[in-house]
Amino acid sequence: LLQQNERWLVEIARLMTELYEELPDLPTAEPIASDWQKRRLWDACCHAILSSGRTTLLVLDDLQCCDADTLRWLVYLLRTEPKQGLLIISTERNLEISSEHPWHEIRFQLQRDDLLSQIDLKPLQRSSMARLAQNVLGREMSAVDVAALYRETGGNPLYVREMLQAGFDVEKHLSTDHGSGGE
């Protein structure tokens, strides 16, 4: 990134202020007041991602948290160099995306332009969840423990991992489930 032209670095520093630590003499960009300035920022971000000449993987986690401008930039990036070696992998929690969210419009555009492949991930089956739990814990869980964990997480891998790392207490959940002395 530091090998970029100063013109691009000034724009990128809007988003990555830590560049000023490496390049203290880098000028500060003017506030964005018009569309041409926003486009210059978008061009700088595209250039930074695509300028290596190598295949690039861009990972966007929790796409539902992106604002409209970020999503529009994503479309801009994909249309800038569609033949360049670029793969974008993103995750989204579709239950957290309201019907008014800008992602719906962007998704339609990307699908229409054949720039989107979508893979819907389903919850893990109990046996797969048990293998994940074994990997996280470093040991096998009993069938009773697996059943309790599956009831609590619904097979969602993130919830399985988080609950196990937080010290999931099977005994507490079993007593609560059966109503015998739970808190």
C-alpha positions as CSV (number, residue, x, y, z in Angstrom):
1,L,0.0,0.0,0.0
2,L,2.8,2.4,0.8
3,Q,4.1,2.1,-2.7
4,Q,1.0,3.8,-4.1
5,N,1.2,7.2,-5.8
6,E,0.7,10.0,-3.3
7,R,-2.5,11.1,-5.1
8,W,-4.1,7.7,-4.1
9,L,-2.6,7.6,-0.7
10,V,-4.2,10.9,0.2
11,E,-7.5,9.5,-0.6
12,I,-6.9,6.1,1.1
13,A,-5.8,7.9,4.3
14,R,-9.4,9.1,4.7
15,L,-10.2,5.6,5.6
16,M,-6.9,4.5,7.0
17,T,-5.6,7.3,9.1
18,E,-2.7,5.1,10.3
19,L,-1.0,5.9,7.0
20,Y,-0.1,9.3,8.6
21,E,2.1,7.4,11.1
22,E,4.1,5.9,8.3
23,L,3.9,9.0,6.1
24,P,3.8,12.0,8.3
25,D,4.3,14.4,5.4
26,L,1.2,13.1,3.5
27,P,-1.2,15.9,2.8
28,T,-4.7,15.8,4.3
29,A,-7.5,15.4,1.8
30,E,-10.3,18.0,1.7
31,P,-13.6,16.9,3.0
32,I,-15.8,15.2,0.4
33,A,-18.3,17.8,-0.7
34,S,-19.2,16.6,-4.2
35,D,-19.7,13.5,-6.2
36,W,-16.4,13.8,-8.1
37,Q,-14.5,13.7,-4.8
38,K,-16.4,10.6,-3.8
39,R,-15.5,9.0,-7.1
40,R,-11.8,9.9,-6.6
41,L,-11.9,8.1,-3.2
42,W,-13.6,5.1,-4.9
43,D,-11.0,5.1,-7.6
44,A,-8.2,5.2,-5.1
45,C,-9.7,2.2,-3.2
46,C,-10.1,0.3,-6.4
47,H,-6.5,1.1,-7.4
48,A,-5.2,0.0,-4.1
49,I,-7.0,-3.3,-4.3
50,L,-6.3,-4.0,-7.9
51,S,-2.8,-2.6,-8.5
52,S,-0.8,-5.6,-7.3
53,G,-1.3,-7.4,-10.6
54,R,-2.0,-10.5,-8.7
55,T,-5.2,-12.4,-7.9
56,T,-6.8,-10.7,-5.0
57,L,-9.2,-12.0,-2.4
58,L,-11.3,-9.4,-0.6
59,V,-13.3,-10.6,2.4
60,L,-16.3,-8.6,3.7
61,D,-17.7,-10.0,6.9
62,D,-21.2,-9.0,8.0
63,L,-22.4,-7.4,4.8
64,Q,-25.6,-6.4,6.6
65,C,-23.6,-3.8,8.5
66,C,-22.4,-2.0,5.3
67,D,-23.9,1.4,4.4
68,A,-25.2,2.3,1.0
69,D,-22.0,4.1,-0.2
70,T,-19.9,1.1,0.7
71,L,-22.2,-1.2,-1.2
72,R,-22.2,1.1,-4.2
73,W,-18.4,1.2,-4.1
74,L,-18.4,-2.6,-4.2
75,V,-20.5,-2.6,-7.4
76,Y,-18.1,0.1,-8.8
77,L,-15.1,-2.1,-7.9
78,L,-16.6,-5.1,-9.7
79,R,-17.4,-3.1,-12.8
80,T,-14.0,-1.4,-12.9
81,E,-11.9,-4.4,-13.6
82,P,-14.2,-7.4,-14.0
83,K,-11.5,-9.4,-15.8
84,Q,-8.8,-8.8,-13.2
85,G,-8.2,-11.7,-10.8
86,L,-10.5,-10.5,-8.0
87,L,-12.7,-12.7,-5.8
88,I,-14.9,-11.1,-3.2
89,I,-16.3,-13.4,-0.4
90,S,-18.8,-11.9,1.9
91,T,-21.0,-13.1,4.7
92,E,-24.4,-11.8,5.6
93,R,-26.9,-12.6,8.2
94,N,-30.0,-12.3,6.0
95,L,-32.3,-12.3,9.0
96,E,-30.7,-9.0,10.1
97,I,-31.3,-7.2,6.8
98,S,-34.5,-5.1,6.7
99,S,-36.5,-4.8,3.6
100,E,-35.3,-1.2,3.2
101,H,-31.6,-2.1,3.4
102,P,-29.6,-1.0,0.3
103,W,-28.1,-4.5,-0.1
104,H,-31.4,-5.7,-1.7
105,E,-31.0,-3.3,-4.6
106,I,-27.2,-4.0,-4.9
107,R,-27.8,-7.8,-4.9
108,F,-30.3,-7.4,-7.7
109,Q,-27.8,-5.4,-9.8
110,L,-25.0,-7.9,-9.2
111,Q,-27.3,-10.9,-10.0
112,R,-28.5,-9.2,-13.2
113,D,-24.9,-8.5,-14.3
114,D,-24.0,-12.1,-13.4
115,L,-21.4,-10.9,-10.8
116,L,-22.9,-12.7,-7.8
117,S,-22.9,-16.4,-6.7
118,Q,-24.8,-17.0,-3.5
119,I,-24.4,-19.9,-1.2
120,D,-27.0,-20.2,1.6
121,L,-25.5,-22.0,4.6
122,K,-27.9,-24.1,6.6
123,P,-27.4,-25.0,10.3
124,L,-25.1,-27.9,11.0
125,Q,-26.5,-31.4,11.4
126,R,-26.1,-32.8,14.9
127,S,-23.2,-35.1,13.8
128,S,-21.3,-32.2,12.2
129,M,-21.9,-30.0,15.2
130,A,-20.5,-32.7,17.4
131,R,-17.3,-32.8,15.2
132,L,-17.0,-29.0,15.5
133,A,-17.4,-29.1,19.2
134,Q,-14.7,-31.8,19.4
135,N,-12.4,-29.6,17.4
136,V,-13.1,-26.6,19.7
137,L,-12.8,-28.5,22.9
138,G,-10.1,-30.9,21.9
139,R,-12.2,-33.8,23.2
140,E,-15.4,-35.6,22.4
141,M,-18.7,-34.6,24.0
142,S,-21.2,-37.1,25.4
143,A,-24.4,-37.6,23.4
144,V,-26.3,-35.9,26.2
145,D,-24.0,-32.9,26.0
146,V,-24.3,-32.8,22.2
147,A,-28.1,-32.9,22.4
148,A,-28.1,-30.0,25.0
149,L,-25.7,-27.9,22.9
150,Y,-27.7,-28.5,19.8
151,R,-30.9,-27.4,21.5
152,E,-29.2,-24.2,22.6
153,T,-27.5,-23.3,19.3
154,G,-29.8,-24.8,16.7
155,G,-26.6,-26.0,14.9
156,N,-25.4,-22.5,14.1
157,P,-21.6,-23.0,14.0
158,L,-20.9,-19.5,15.3
159,Y,-23.1,-20.0,18.3
160,V,-21.6,-23.5,18.9
161,R,-18.1,-22.1,19.0
162,E,-19.0,-19.1,21.1
163,M,-20.9,-21.1,23.7
164,L,-18.1,-23.7,24.0
165,Q,-15.4,-21.0,24.3
166,A,-17.6,-19.2,27.0
167,G,-17.7,-22.5,29.0
168,F,-21.1,-23.9,28.0
169,D,-22.5,-25.6,31.2
170,V,-24.4,-28.7,30.1
171,E,-25.7,-29.5,33.6
172,K,-27.2,-26.0,34.0
173,H,-29.0,-26.3,30.7
174,L,-30.2,-29.8,31.4
175,S,-31.7,-28.9,34.7
176,T,-33.3,-25.8,33.2
177,D,-34.7,-27.8,30.3
178,H,-36.3,-30.3,32.7
179,G,-37.4,-27.7,35.3
180,S,-35.6,-29.4,38.2
181,G,-33.8,-26.8,40.2
182,G,-32.7,-24.5,37.3
183,E,-32.1,-20.9,37.9
